[in-house]
Amino acid sequence: MQAELEHLLALQETEQEILRLRRLLESLPREKAEREAHFETARKALEAKVQAVKDAAVEVNRLELDLKAKEGEIEKLEVRLNTSKSNAEYTAIQNQIKSYKEQNALIEDRILELYDQVEAVKAEAARAEEAFKAEEAVFREFLKSLEEEEARIQEEIQALGAKLVEIKKATEPEVLARYESLMRYFEKHGGVVVSPVVGGVCKACGSRILPNDEVKLLRAEEIVQCKACSRILYLPERSRAQG
């Protein structure tokens, strides 16, 4: 019966490793989604900076056109000024010219401010683009490694699955059936079906085993289960799998 316990321990170890790998596999899409969200945020931030450069340039162009239009109006008014027929008309035209020039002065100041802003925004956008390119390279490398990791895990799970089949073939059907029945329940609770007895206590649930069961474990002639949690018990000092 000791050989059957060794089979069960090998089964449990293999199934726990498969469970660990499947959980790892399930975590990969979440990690990918988190990295993609971070990358998308960085991309949108860069787009906003590029758009800010475009917006500032558009505003400069608009103001320059406005400035040019007002300068044209000033030229027309200056022609009219020379042909004015009364002092009142002359004064009115002068006031219009003065108003346009004052407006143009403000526009020129604003254009100069925007020139400085455009240069600053361009520099900031250039730095952001360099940082984004570096981050993009890291992200692409992450996607590549993620794909490789997923393939590796799938390959490991497949290999372990084949190993499970071989161990099950070597295990007595009655013993295997009892193990699988317990595993259907305990796989939701850590996947521990076969528990060591340490100091007379079932390590999985912490319950002390009966003296009669200790004797049975020492004889190793039958499968012994914990009376508290129903797990299959074994003595680690007698198990090759634990050594």
PALUM-961479 format. One record per residue (C-alpha): x, y, z. Coordinates in Angstrom, 3 decimals. Layout:
# residues N
        xx        yy        zz
         X         Y         Z
...
END
This chain:
# residues 243
        xx        yy        zz
     0.000     0.000     0.000
     3.002     2.282     0.477
     3.518     2.189    -3.286
    -0.076     3.377    -3.781
     0.520     6.249    -1.384
     3.570     7.197    -3.434
     1.360     7.231    -6.533
    -1.199     9.424    -4.797
     1.474    11.842    -3.632
     2.819    12.054    -7.179
    -0.719    12.607    -8.457
    -1.327    15.360    -5.935
     1.973    17.075    -6.639
     1.335    16.962   -10.387
    -2.256    18.193   -10.091
    -1.218    21.026    -7.790
     1.417    22.086   -10.301
    -1.162    21.973   -13.096
    -3.514    24.053   -10.935
    -0.733    26.569   -10.271
     0.073    26.819   -13.966
    -3.582    27.242   -14.914
    -3.968    30.058   -12.413
    -0.832    31.644   -13.820
    -2.270    31.244   -17.305
    -5.524    32.885   -16.191
    -3.581    35.831   -14.760
    -1.834    36.600   -18.058
    -4.855    38.226   -19.792
    -5.402    40.440   -16.733
    -1.757    41.501   -16.755
    -1.987    42.125   -20.495
    -5.128    44.252   -20.067
    -3.455    46.322   -17.321
    -0.356    46.933   -19.448
    -2.491    47.757   -22.485
    -4.517    50.274   -20.450
    -1.299    51.921   -19.228
     0.071    52.004   -22.771
    -3.176    53.473   -24.111
    -3.088    56.192   -21.450
     0.471    57.094   -22.481
    -0.541    57.132   -26.147
    -3.489    59.449   -25.481
    -1.264    61.739   -23.404
     1.160    62.000   -26.320
    -1.702    62.663   -28.745
    -2.920    65.461   -26.470
     0.521    67.094   -26.527
     0.749    66.797   -30.321
    -2.740    68.264   -30.625
    -1.727    71.125   -28.325
     1.090    71.980   -30.754
    -1.367    71.941   -33.672
    -3.918    74.043   -31.780
    -1.303    76.653   -30.868
    -0.105    76.824   -34.500
    -3.694    77.239   -35.714
    -4.233    80.061   -33.238
    -1.047    81.789   -34.397
    -2.198    81.531   -38.020
    -5.613    82.912   -37.130
    -4.115    85.875   -35.288
    -1.659    86.577   -38.106
    -4.543    86.636   -40.587
    -6.484    88.923   -38.275
    -3.430    91.175   -37.958
    -2.983    91.280   -41.721
    -6.667    92.078   -42.238
    -6.500    94.966   -39.780
    -3.321    96.280   -41.400
    -5.217    96.275   -44.697
    -8.021    98.236   -43.075
    -5.495   100.726   -41.722
    -4.058   101.243   -45.214
    -7.539   101.928   -46.594
    -8.290   104.352   -43.779
    -5.012   106.201   -44.363
    -6.012   106.676   -48.012
    -9.402   108.006   -46.897
    -7.668   110.245   -44.394
    -5.957   112.128   -47.216
    -9.235   112.656   -49.003
   -11.407   113.553   -46.009
   -13.621   116.571   -46.561
   -14.130   117.779   -43.019
   -12.402   117.925   -39.683
   -15.047   115.657   -38.191
   -14.468   112.980   -40.836
   -10.707   113.359   -40.453
   -10.920   112.915   -36.686
   -13.248   109.910   -37.015
   -10.867   108.178   -39.434
    -7.901   108.902   -37.152
    -9.766   107.343   -34.233
   -10.488   104.223   -36.311
    -6.846   103.987   -37.318
    -5.800   104.399   -33.699
    -8.238   101.673   -32.589
    -6.967    99.239   -35.224
    -3.355    99.921   -34.288
    -4.108    99.350   -30.615
    -5.823    96.097   -31.492
    -2.883    95.088   -33.653
    -0.462    95.809   -30.823
    -2.409    93.444   -28.585
    -2.512    90.818   -31.354
     1.237    91.094   -31.904
     1.865    90.664   -28.171
    -0.393    87.601   -28.167
     1.373    86.166   -31.221
     4.743    86.574   -29.515
     3.388    84.832   -26.421
     2.071    82.022   -28.580
     5.398    81.684   -30.376
     7.044    81.048   -27.001
     4.247    78.656   -26.013
     4.468    76.778   -29.295
     8.202    76.250   -28.854
     7.714    75.085   -25.271
     4.863    72.740   -26.250
     6.891    71.399   -29.191
     9.822    70.649   -26.900
     7.514    68.970   -24.396
     5.842    66.948   -27.153
     9.244    65.874   -28.493
    10.292    64.649   -25.038
     6.964    62.883   -24.614
     7.360    61.210   -27.997
    10.816    59.923   -27.112
     9.506    58.574   -23.810
     6.529    57.013   -25.572
     8.754    55.303   -28.141
    10.793    53.779   -25.336
     7.628    52.678   -23.551
     6.222    51.279   -26.780
     9.360    49.189   -27.275
     9.006    47.833   -23.732
     5.319    47.111   -24.348
     6.020    45.256   -27.605
     8.687    43.216   -25.858
     6.221    42.463   -23.065
     3.635    41.210   -25.589
     6.251    38.978   -27.183
     7.391    37.542   -23.842
     3.760    37.113   -22.780
     3.049    35.052   -25.879
     6.144    32.942   -25.252
     5.209    32.489   -21.582
     1.694    31.400   -22.511
     3.055    28.840   -24.978
     5.540    27.557   -22.380
     2.834    27.156   -19.734
     0.530    25.376   -22.172
     3.367    23.018   -23.060
     4.094    22.324   -19.382
     0.417    21.667   -18.651
     0.262    19.254   -21.585
     3.365    17.411   -20.379
     2.023    17.219   -16.826
    -1.293    15.983   -18.157
     0.515    13.110   -19.900
     2.376    12.402   -16.654
    -0.954    12.262   -14.798
    -2.262     9.662   -17.216
     0.788     7.449   -16.599
     0.532     7.765   -12.804
    -3.169     6.944   -12.887
    -2.476     3.865   -14.984
    -0.026     2.681   -12.313
    -2.494     3.288    -9.460
    -5.002     0.706    -8.257
    -8.473     1.657    -9.570
   -10.134     1.556    -6.133
    -7.450     3.763    -4.585
    -7.572     6.135    -7.556
   -11.366     6.376    -7.373
   -11.186     7.329    -3.686
    -8.507     9.928    -4.408
   -10.431    11.477    -7.317
   -13.630    11.600    -5.284
   -11.831    13.558    -2.575
   -10.071    15.782    -5.117
   -13.406    16.882    -6.600
   -14.100    18.506    -3.248
   -10.651    19.578    -2.097
    -9.535    21.128    -5.406
   -11.592    24.159    -4.326
    -9.795    24.190    -0.983
    -6.137    24.110    -1.973
    -6.076    20.744    -3.720
    -4.581    18.854    -0.763
    -6.063    15.348    -0.640
    -3.077    13.470     0.774
    -1.887    14.971     4.055
     1.213    14.145     6.114
     0.894    13.177     9.742
     3.361    15.170    11.859
     3.531    14.580    15.609
     0.345    12.571    15.494
    -1.562    15.406    13.848
    -3.076    15.712    10.361
    -1.123    18.632     8.957
    -3.930    19.678     6.598
    -6.658    20.208     9.226
    -4.721    20.155    12.511
    -6.713    17.315    14.055
    -5.044    14.625    16.127
    -5.374    11.184    14.635
    -6.488     8.119    16.563
    -3.810     5.793    17.980
    -5.354     2.935    16.015
    -4.896     4.931    12.795
    -1.242     5.590    13.676
    -0.718     1.849    13.921
    -2.394     1.353    10.544
    -0.145     4.003     9.006
     2.936     2.248    10.366
     1.765    -1.090     8.964
     1.033     0.550     5.593
    -1.402    -2.192     4.658
    -4.432     0.000     3.876
    -5.474     3.539     3.055
    -6.069     5.582     6.219
    -8.210     8.701     6.195
    -8.375    11.537     8.722
   -11.538    11.168    10.793
   -11.925    14.963    10.894
   -11.350    16.059     7.276
   -11.419    12.721     5.371
    -8.055    13.368     3.711
    -5.807    10.407     2.991
    -2.988    10.255     5.537
     0.651     9.245     5.206
     3.845     9.311     7.241
     6.340    11.652     5.563
     9.329     9.790     7.018
     8.256     6.702     5.076
     7.527     8.536     1.817
    10.124     8.551    -0.961
     8.276    11.487    -2.593
     9.006    13.611     0.458
    12.627    12.635     0.686
END
